[in-house]
Amino acid sequence: MGNGVMANLIVRNLDPRIVDALKRRAARHGCSAEAEHRALLESVLLRPRRKSFAEVLAEMPNVGRDEDFDRIEDKGRTRRVLD
């Protein structure tokens, strides 16, 4: 909460399978179900939002015209580097 004050959260009416999965996960991580619950909430709710593919593409700089990237046929005149 930023100011040092912690809040409490009570979650009711959970499917028993969720509670069991939380307890198993907590046991794997060597902590209590309550600590695991806190860690899960933090990881899901406070992690940075991932950018969509469209957002990443939109952020790419304009580095030239389409013609600058046309494939040039060499017709065998240049030495092949990887042969």
Secondary structure, 3 states (H helix, E strand, C coil): CCCCCCCCCCCCCCCHHHHHHHHHHHHHHCCCHHHHHHHHHHHHHCCCCCCCHHHHHHCCCCCCCHHHHCCCCCCCCCCCCCC
